[in-house]
Amino acid sequence: MSLLKLEKRLFGTNGVRGVVGIDMTPDLALSIGLALGSMRKGKIAVGRDTRTSGPSLTAALKAGLLATGCEVTDCGILPTPALQYLVRKYFDAGAVITASHNPPEYNGVKVIEPDGTEMGDEQTVLLEDRLFGRRFDLAPWNGAGSEHAAPDLVHEYIDAVVGQFPAGTGNELTVVVDPGCGAACFTTPEILTRMGCRVLTINGQMDGRFPGRLPEPSPDGLAPLCDLVRATGADFGIAHDGDADRSVFIDENGRYIEENQEFALIAGRICHETRGTVVAPVSTSLLVETIAGKHGCDIRYTPVGSIYVARTMLALEADGVPVAFGGEGNGGLIYPSHQYCRDGGMTAAMMVAILAEKQRPLSALIDDLPEFTLIKGKFRADDPGALITTLEARYSGESIDRTDGIRINRKDSWALIRPSGTEPLVRVLVESPDAETARLFYEEIIDRMQRG
């Protein structure tokens, strides 16, 4: 079972985003609020990350919701998974003003459904139809919506994450947290402190200019975090993107942990305790499938995007198929025992639990994982779809998976070629247990694309 991507005009894989004042404007936020309020009348939760454009866009979004008669609760600055948790518990829908990992000049909107997942393609297309057709159900003067602020609701999310683990789980651990001046400045340090950890922070002040580093937690941007982990003798470091639905890790030696290794390590812990299916995009390393299989779990692949992972997990559960875990190879992991969305705070807490149980350094746990070479690249193309169609014909004699773009599966390697959702690019991933095999396969694909 998998979910197919539908063509959308405005929204991408994770909401709508753009440069503020050019692509992302208060007028657009207002229209999204009007469309959402027309579709999901009732109690709507709104939150945002720390970006400087957040207050104006939030005000515009709320204006649209109020004009359609909704009861709006403003939860203030909080991680996207925190708002998703609250929506699932209390509200009829929600919206987060965030551009996640994009640079400071960007902002956007993620729309949240009553089950706490991001709005799926079918409903998003309907929302876009309302927006572009200006078909809004405005309330009369005596039916206008109401608004109130509830910034303290975020504590319920913190309680929920901490409650997943025994008291004192992190009593012997020191952790350095880098929220990147984003939405997790308060939540992740609080979660880990309550678990018993000694917590140090860097870039721990909320600042939408992101002065310490960009919102994307890249290896280069996390050099100061690596230095602080080594200098303090911490057990590990953790960094989030702007809205904290993703987490990446630094081991005790200051080494950046590749996100598929993170996924595999945590999958091993969860699959050891819970048998079932692991759900992941077709872009995920075979390392995850290998580790899941060692613990008796199978894997189900989806199109690239957390919403497809989450909704496939829900669909499998509805069909009576046990689901153990899910996520993406970018640090966005989904814990069905907690909620069906990527959750950076939960991932931080899970790493604490793993190190406490194993009583071994993070570096040793990572080094124990099987080795795979994953090569990532991109190829500029005026018509990515046509290029992929041509490439598919050239590989027609091989095993091809068309879940998202084309994935060519060989006995000793695989390659994924898919169009970018935001740029005129074709993204290429190639993986093999053997580095030379991966390199040759990658060069072969690039050569065939260059020949057109």
C-alpha positions in Angstrom: 0.0 0.0 0.0 1.3 3.5 -0.9 -0.1 6.9 -1.5 0.3 8.6 -4.9 1.3 12.2 -5.2 -1.3 14.5 -6.8 -0.5 17.6 -8.8 -0.7 20.7 -6.6 -0.4 24.3 -7.8 0.7 26.1 -4.7 1.5 23.7 -1.9 4.6 21.5 -2.0 5.4 18.3 0.0 5.4 20.1 3.3 3.1 23.1 3.0 3.5 26.3 1.0 6.7 28.4 1.3 8.3 31.3 -0.4 10.4 34.5 0.1 8.5 36.9 2.3 7.1 39.9 0.5 7.5 38.2 -2.9 6.0 34.7 -2.9 4.8 34.5 0.7 2.7 37.6 1.6 0.0 38.5 4.1 -2.5 38.4 1.3 -1.7 34.8 0.6 -1.8 33.9 4.3 -5.2 35.6 4.6 -6.4 33.6 1.6 -5.1 30.3 3.2 -6.9 31.2 6.4 -10.2 31.9 4.5 -9.9 28.7 2.6 -9.0 26.6 5.6 -11.8 28.2 7.7 -14.3 27.5 5.0 -13.3 23.8 4.9 -12.7 23.1 8.6 -15.1 25.3 10.5 -14.7 25.0 14.3 -11.8 25.2 16.7 -8.5 26.0 14.9 -5.1 26.1 16.6 -2.4 28.4 15.2 1.3 28.5 15.9 4.6 29.8 14.4 8.3 29.5 14.5 10.7 32.4 15.4 11.0 34.0 11.9 10.7 37.8 11.9 7.8 37.7 9.4 5.8 35.3 11.7 3.7 37.9 13.5 2.4 39.6 10.4 1.6 36.3 8.6 0.0 34.8 11.7 -2.2 37.9 12.0 -3.3 37.6 8.4 -3.9 33.9 8.7 -6.0 34.4 11.8 -8.0 37.2 10.1 -9.1 34.7 7.4 -10.0 32.1 10.0 -12.0 34.6 12.1 -13.8 35.9 9.0 -15.2 32.4 8.4 -16.5 32.1 11.9 -13.7 29.9 13.4 -12.7 29.8 17.1 -9.0 30.5 16.9 -6.5 29.6 19.6 -3.1 31.2 19.2 -0.5 28.8 20.7 2.4 31.2 20.1 5.9 30.1 19.2 6.3 26.3 19.4 7.6 23.3 17.4 5.4 22.1 14.6 5.1 18.6 16.3 3.9 20.4 19.4 1.1 22.1 17.6 0.3 18.8 15.8 0.0 17.1 19.2 -2.3 19.8 20.5 -4.5 19.7 17.3 -5.0 16.0 17.6 -6.0 16.3 21.3 -8.2 19.4 21.2 -8.9 21.0 17.8 -10.6 20.6 14.5 -7.6 21.7 12.5 -4.5 23.8 12.8 -1.9 25.8 10.9 1.7 26.6 11.5 3.5 29.6 10.1 7.0 28.2 9.3 9.5 27.7 6.6 11.2 24.8 8.5 14.8 24.6 7.3 14.7 27.4 4.7 16.8 30.5 5.1 15.5 33.5 7.2 13.9 35.4 4.3 11.5 32.5 3.7 8.3 31.7 5.5 5.3 29.5 4.8 2.2 27.7 6.1 1.7 24.0 7.1 -1.9 23.0 7.4 -2.7 20.4 10.1 -5.7 18.0 10.0 -7.7 16.9 13.1 -5.6 13.7 13.4 -2.4 15.8 13.8 -1.0 15.0 10.4 -0.2 17.5 7.7 -3.0 18.0 5.2 -2.8 15.3 2.5 -2.8 15.9 -1.3 -6.5 15.3 -1.9 -7.7 17.9 0.7 -4.9 20.3 -0.3 -6.1 20.3 -3.9 -9.6 21.2 -2.6 -8.1 23.9 -0.4 -6.3 25.3 -3.4 -9.4 25.2 -5.6 -11.2 27.3 -3.0 -8.2 29.7 -2.7 -7.8 30.3 -6.5 -11.5 30.4 -7.1 -12.0 32.8 -4.1 -14.8 30.5 -2.9 -14.9 31.4 0.8 -17.7 30.8 3.3 -17.7 34.1 5.1 -19.6 34.4 8.4 -22.3 37.0 8.9 -21.7 39.9 11.3 -23.2 37.9 14.2 -21.3 34.8 13.4 -17.7 36.1 13.4 -15.1 34.0 15.0 -13.4 34.5 18.3 -9.7 34.4 19.4 -7.8 33.7 22.5 -4.1 33.0 23.4 -2.9 29.8 24.9 1.0 29.8 25.0 1.1 27.5 27.9 -0.5 24.6 26.0 3.0 23.6 24.8 3.7 22.2 28.2 1.2 19.4 27.4 3.4 18.4 24.5 6.5 18.4 26.7 4.6 16.2 29.3 3.6 13.8 26.6 7.2 13.3 25.3 8.7 13.0 28.8 5.9 10.5 29.8 7.1 8.1 27.1 10.2 7.2 29.2 10.9 6.1 32.8 11.8 8.8 35.3 15.5 9.5 35.5 16.3 7.9 32.1 19.0 10.5 31.4 20.5 10.9 34.9 24.1 10.2 33.8 24.1 12.0 30.5 25.3 15.4 29.4 23.7 16.7 26.2 24.4 19.9 24.1 21.3 21.2 22.4 21.4 23.5 19.4 17.9 24.7 18.5 19.3 27.1 16.0 17.4 30.1 17.5 14.2 28.3 16.4 11.0 27.0 17.8 12.6 24.3 20.1 14.7 26.8 22.2 12.4 26.1 25.2 11.0 22.6 24.5 13.9 20.3 23.9 16.1 21.6 26.7 13.1 21.2 29.0 12.4 17.7 27.8 15.9 16.5 28.3 16.3 18.3 31.7 13.1 16.6 32.9 14.5 13.2 31.8 17.5 13.8 34.1 20.1 15.0 31.6 22.6 17.8 32.2 21.7 20.1 29.4 23.9 22.8 27.7 22.7 25.0 24.9 24.1 26.9 22.0 22.0 29.2 19.8 19.4 28.8 22.5 17.8 32.2 22.2 14.7 32.7 20.0 15.8 35.0 17.1 14.2 34.9 13.7 17.3 36.4 12.1 19.1 33.1 13.0 22.4 34.8 13.9 24.2 31.6 15.0 23.5 29.4 12.0 21.0 28.9 9.2 17.8 26.9 10.1 19.1 23.9 8.1 21.2 21.8 10.5 24.0 21.1 8.1 27.5 19.7 9.0 29.2 23.0 8.2 26.7 25.1 10.2 27.1 22.8 13.2 30.8 23.2 13.7 30.4 25.3 16.8 28.1 22.6 18.3 30.7 19.9 17.5 33.4 22.1 19.3 31.2 22.5 22.3 30.4 18.8 22.6 34.1 18.0 22.6 35.1 20.8 24.9 32.5 19.9 27.5 32.9 16.1 27.3 29.2 15.8 26.5 27.7 12.4 25.5 26.2 13.8 22.3 24.9 16.9 20.7 21.5 17.5 19.0 20.4 20.1 16.5 17.0 21.0 15.1 15.7 22.7 12.0 13.7 25.9 12.3 10.4 24.2 13.4 12.0 21.2 15.2 10.2 18.4 13.4 13.7 17.0 12.6 16.7 16.2 14.7 20.3 15.5 13.7 23.1 14.3 16.1 26.8 14.8 16.9 28.6 12.0 18.6 30.9 12.5 21.6 33.9 13.0 19.3 32.2 15.9 17.5 31.3 13.7 14.4 28.2 14.5 12.5 25.9 11.4 12.3 24.5 10.9 8.8 20.7 10.9 9.1 20.1 7.4 7.7 22.4 6.0 10.3 20.3 7.9 12.9 17.2 6.4 11.4 18.7 2.9 11.5 20.0 3.2 15.1 16.6 4.3 16.4 14.7 1.8 14.2 16.8 -1.0 15.8 15.8 0.0 19.3 12.1 0.3 18.4 11.9 -2.9 16.3 13.6 -4.8 19.0 10.6 -4.0 21.2 7.8 -3.8 18.7 7.4 -6.0 15.7 5.7 -4.5 12.6 6.2 -2.6 9.5 8.7 0.3 9.2 7.5 2.9 6.7 10.0 5.1 4.8 10.4 7.0 1.4 12.0 5.3 -1.5 15.0 7.6 -0.9 15.9 5.9 2.3 19.1 3.9 2.7 19.0 0.1 2.6 20.7 0.4 6.0 17.3 1.0 7.6 15.7 -2.0 5.9 18.7 -4.1 6.9 18.4 -3.2 10.6 14.6 -3.5 10.6 14.9 -7.0 9.1 17.4 -8.1 11.7 14.6 -7.6 14.3 11.9 -9.3 12.3 10.3 -6.1 10.8 9.5 -5.5 7.2 9.6 -2.2 5.3 7.1 -0.3 3.2 8.3 2.4 0.8 6.4 5.6 -0.1 6.9 8.7 -2.2 9.3 11.2 -0.8 7.7 13.4 1.9 6.7 12.9 5.5 3.0 13.2 4.8 3.1 10.1 2.6 5.0 8.2 5.3 2.5 9.3 8.0 -0.6 8.6 5.9 0.7 5.2 4.8 1.3 4.3 8.5 -2.3 5.3 9.3 -3.7 3.4 6.4 -1.7 0.2 7.3 -2.9 0.5 10.9 -6.5 0.9 9.7 -6.1 -2.3 7.6 -4.9 -4.2 10.7 -1.2 -4.2 9.8 1.0 -3.5 12.8 3.3 -0.5 12.3 6.5 -0.2 14.4 8.1 3.0 13.1 8.4 5.4 10.3 10.4 8.4 9.1 12.7 9.9 6.5 16.5 9.9 6.1 16.7 13.6 7.0 16.2 13.3 10.8 12.4 13.4 10.6 11.2 10.4 12.5 7.7 9.3 13.4 6.7 7.4 16.5 3.3 5.8 16.3 3.1 5.2 20.0 3.3 9.0 20.4 1.9 10.6 17.2 1.9 10.2 13.5 4.2 13.1 12.5 7.9 13.9 12.5 8.9 14.9 16.0 12.4 16.3 16.8 11.8 16.5 20.5 10.7 12.9 20.7 13.8 11.9 18.7 16.1 13.8 21.1 14.5 11.9 24.0 14.8 8.6 22.2 18.5 9.0 21.7 18.9 9.7 25.5 17.0 6.4 26.1 19.2 4.4 23.7 22.5 5.7 25.2 21.2 5.1 28.7 20.2 1.5 27.9 23.3 0.6 25.9 25.8 2.2 28.2 28.1 2.7 25.2 29.2 5.8 23.4 27.2 7.0 20.4 30.2 6.7 18.2 30.5 3.0 19.0 26.8 2.3 18.3 27.1 4.1 14.9 30.3 2.2 14.0 28.6 -1.1 14.6 26.1 -0.4 11.8 26.7 -2.0 8.4 28.5 0.2 5.9 26.7 1.6 2.9 27.9 4.3 0.4 25.1 6.8 -0.4 25.9 9.4 -3.2 23.6 12.3 -3.6 23.6 14.7 -6.5 21.4 16.9 -8.8 21.2 17.6 -12.5 19.7 20.7 -13.9 17.0 20.1 -16.5 14.5 22.4 -18.3 12.0 19.5 -18.3 12.8 17.1 -15.4 9.8 14.9 -16.2 10.8 14.4 -19.8 14.4 13.6 -18.8 13.2 11.0 -16.3 10.9 9.4 -19.0 13.9 9.2 -21.4 16.0 7.6 -18.7 13.3 5.1 -17.8 13.2 3.9 -21.4 17.0 3.4 -21.3 16.7 1.3 -18.1 13.5 -0.5 -19.2 15.2 -3.9 -19.0 16.0 -3.5 -15.3 13.9 -3.7 -12.1 12.2 -0.3 -11.8 10.1 1.0 -9.0 7.9 4.0 -10.0 6.7 5.1 -6.6 8.3 8.5 -6.9 10.3 9.2 -10.1 12.1 6.0 -10.9 14.1 3.7 -8.6 16.4 1.3 -10.4 17.0 -1.8 -8.2 20.0 -4.0 -8.8 21.4 -6.9 -6.8 24.3 -4.9 -5.4 22.9 -1.3 -5.6 20.0 1.0 -6.3 19.5 4.4 -7.7 16.6 6.9 -7.4 16.1 9.6 -10.0 13.2 12.0 -9.2 12.2 15.6 -10.1 12.7 18.3 -7.5 9.5 19.6 -6.1 10.8 23.2 -5.9 13.5 23.7 -8.7 14.1 22.7 -12.3 16.3 19.9 -11.2 16.5 16.1 -11.2 17.8 14.7 -7.9 19.9 11.5 -8.0 20.6 9.1 -5.2 22.8 6.0 -5.6 23.7 3.5 -2.9 25.6 0.3 -2.6 27.5 -1.6 0.2 30.5 -1.1 -2.1 31.8 2.4 -2.6 33.2 1.7 -6.1 30.0 0.2 -7.3 28.1 3.2 -6.1 30.5 5.6 -7.8 30.3 3.8 -11.1 26.5 3.5 -11.1 26.2 7.2 -10.3 28.6 8.2 -13.1 26.7 6.0 -15.5 23.4 7.7 -14.7 24.9 11.2 -15.0 26.4 10.3 -18.3 23.1 9.0 -19.7 21.3 12.2 -18.5 24.0 14.4 -20.2 23.4 12.6 -23.5 19.7 13.4 -23.2 
